[in-house]
Amino acid sequence: MSRVSVKRRILRVKDTARTSRIDSLAAEEPLEIRLNGTPLTVTMRTPGDDFDLAAGFLVSEGAVGSPDDIATIRYCAGATVDGGNTYNVLDVRLAPGVPAPEPRNFYTTSSCGVCGKASLEAVRTVARWSAGDDPVELTLPVVTSLPLRLRAAQRVFDRTGGLHAAGLFTAGGEALCVREDVGRHNAVDKLLGWALRNGRLPLRGTVLMVSGRASFELVQKAVMGGVPVLAAVSAPSSLAVELAAEEGLTLIGFLRGESMNVYAGEHRLSEEALLPD
């Protein structure tokens, strides 16, 4: 399935010149995730890597932590009244004995990963692994190279300019997996789902690099996946910093060029990375 971008005719205005042209837009469609046949949530996402998205969502919810926890994932046939398949409805079947999480109260937009949670306490899901126990260290050259490495892997962004990106990297800067989506939280869930389905959880010794800001829900997702380091090109929120400090996560913001702000977990930056200006 390839519906990550859509062609539309637009009017291009530059100075006094007007031209008609075809433009590429990032696709955004709803995805309903069902669990054992029962509707669980609806999220707005960019189509593609939907199985990873569904699996990663369940990792973020604390429902699964091993590929053995999921029996099957499949698109639901006959998703429309006329029996057609929209590829916008997934059914996840959990393995016997794996309890299902409680359904969301309402749908999740592409900009919000925690909508429908009853309270802040409910968001602080108990993680299966401790990010604080990970002894990984990073050097300055590796950290400062991550935004460009992530940007180089954003193939759909090159066409549309309208997608967030999230990438998993080793402590040496090697890209393990990169995902794009109109929702920053979806991009991270797609990474977590990839890791789950490939038996790579917990994500020890890795860095999660995101193209936007470091929100609370992204820190939460990193913690749930056992990721010890989260880096972002923009700012974190106060609650994101609070959660990172509580969970032992290294949180880096405003990572641009040779500069960055380290908001929590600075012990993971080697002495080379902490040389004074």
N, C-alpha and C positions, 0 to 999 in steps of 0.2 A: 504494500500500500504506500503510495506517495502522494500526499496531499499537504505537504508542509508549506507550500506557497500557492498563491492564486494570482492569475493575471487579470488586471483591470485597466481599462482605458481612462486616462486622466488628462487634465489640462495643466500643462507646465507653464508657469509664468516666471520669467527671469528678466529683470529690468522692465523694458517695455515690450519684450518679445513674448508671444503666446504660441505654444505648439501643443499639438495633440500627440500623446505617446502612450505606449503600453508600460505599465508599472507592475512590479512584483510585490505582493503583500504577504505578510506572514499569516498563515491560516490559523483560525481560531474556531474550534468546534467543541460542543459538549461531549464529555465522556461519562457515561453512567457506569459505575462499578457496582456489580452485584456480588454478594457473597453467599455461596451455596444457594443461589437462586433468588435471594432476597435483596432488594435494592439497599445499598450502603451509602453511597454518596454520588454526587455529580460534580465534576470539575471541568472548567473551561481550559482547554489545552490545545497545543499544536499537534495534529495527528502525526503518529510515528513513535515507535518504541513504546506502544501502549501497554504491552505486557510488563515491561520494566516499570512503567509508571504505576500500574496497579500493584505490583509486588512491592515497589518502593513505598507506596502509600501505606501499605500494611506494615512495613518495617517502621515507618514513622509513627504509626499508631501503637507500636509495641505488640502487634498481634503475631508477627512471625519473625524468626531470626535465622532460619535455616531453609535451604531449598526443599528439605524433606517436609516442611510444614505446609507446603502447597502441593495439592494433588494435581490439579489442572488449571489452566487459564485458557479461555476460548472466547471468541466473538459469538454473540448470540444471533443466530439466524432468525429471520422474520422479525427484525426489530421495528419494522414499520407496519402500518395497518394492511398494506397490500402485500406483506410478506417479504419485502426487500430487506437486504442487510445493509445498514448504514455504516457498519464498522465503528459505531459510536456507543456500543453497549458491550461490556465485558462481564463474564461470569467467572469468578474465582472460586474454586472448590478447595477448601482446606482439607488437610489430611485428617483422618480419624483421630479424635482426642484433642485437636487444636481448637481452643475456644475462640469464638468470633468476637470482635470488638463491637461496642454499641454503635448503632447507626448515627450518622451526623444529623443535626436538626434541619439543615438546609444546604443548598449547593455551595460549592467553593468556587470563588471567582479566580481568574488567572492572576490576580494581584494579592490574594490572601490565602495563606495556607492553614490558618487556624479557625476559620469561620465555622460557626456551629458548635464550638466547644462551650460547655456550660459555664466554665469558670477558668480563671488562671491556673488554679490548682490542678484542674483536669488536664491542662496542657503539659504540666511538668510530669510527663510520663516516666515511669521508672525504667531506666535503661538496662539492657541486658549486659552491657560492658561498660567499663570505666575508662573514659578518655584520659582521666588524670593519671592512670597507671602506665600510659604509653611513654617510653623513654626517648622517643625520636627527637633528633636535633636537626636544625636547618641552618644553612649558611646564607649570608646576604646575597651572593650571586644567584643562588637557586631561587630564593624568594622573589627577588626583583625581576627575574626572568619569566615568572608565571603569567602575568597579564598578557604579554606578547605571545607566549605559547598557547594560551587559551584563545586569544583572538585569531591566531593562525588556523585554528581548527574550526572556526565558526563559518562553515560553508553556506548555510542558509542565510545567515546575517549578511553576508556579502551581497546576496540578491535582494534582500528585503529591508535591511537595517532595522528590523523590528522584533528581534528575539533576544531573550536573555540566554546566557550560557553558564554552565557549571562543568568543571573538570576535576577529575581525580588525578593526582600526580604523586609519584614517589618522592621520597626525601631528596633524591638526586635530580628531580625535575622531569622525570620521564612521564609522559601522559599515559595513563591507564585507560581512561574513558572520558569522552566529552559528549555532553548532551545539550540540545537547544530547545527552548520552548517560550511561548508568550508569557508563561508564568514562571517566575524565578524559583518558586517552590516546586513546580512540576519538573523543572530541569534537574533539581537535586533529587527528587523522588525517582526519576528515571535512572540516575546514577546508582542510588541505593538498590533499586530493583535489579539493575545489571549485576551489581555485586552479589546480591542474594542468590540470583539464579545461576551464578557462576561459582557459588560456594566460597566467596571471598570475604564474608562477614566474620568477625569484625574487621574494619578497615584500618588495621594497625599500621603505623609508619607512613601514613598518607597525608596529603594536603588537599583540602577541598577549596578550589578557587572559583569564585563567582563574579559575574560581570557587573552586578549592581551593588546595592547596599547589603549590609549584614543585619538582617532583621532577626527578631526573636525566633520565628519559626525556622529559619535556616540554621541557627545555632542548635535548636532542638533536634532538627533532623541530623545534623552532624553528630551530636551526642548519641542519638539512637542508632547510628550506623557504626559507632566506635571510632569515628574520625578524630584524631587528636588536634588537628590544626585547620582553622577556617580563615581564609584570606579573601578580602573583597576590595574592589577598586573604589568603593564609596564608603559612606559612614555607617557605623553600627548604631543601633538604638540603645538606650540606657538599659532596657530589660535584656537585650542581647548580651551586653557586657556583664550584667549581673549573673545571668545563667552560665556564661562561659567561665566566669571566676568560680562559681559554685561547683561546676562539674570538672574543672581542671583542664578546660579546653584553651588552646592558644588562639586568640582572636586578633587578627590584623586587619586594619581598615586603611582607607586612603592609600592603597598600594599603587603608586604611580611613579614610573621612572625609578629613581634611586631612593625615593622616600617612602615612609610608611608610618603609621601609628600602631603601636602594640598595646592593646587594651587589657589583655589578660594572658597569662601563661608565657611571660617573656623568658622564662628559664629554658625554653626550647630553642631559643636563638643562641647559636654558638658565640664564643668570644669574638670570632671574626665578624659576626654580624652586629656586635655591640660596640665596635670601636667608636670613640668620640669623633664629632665633626672636626 
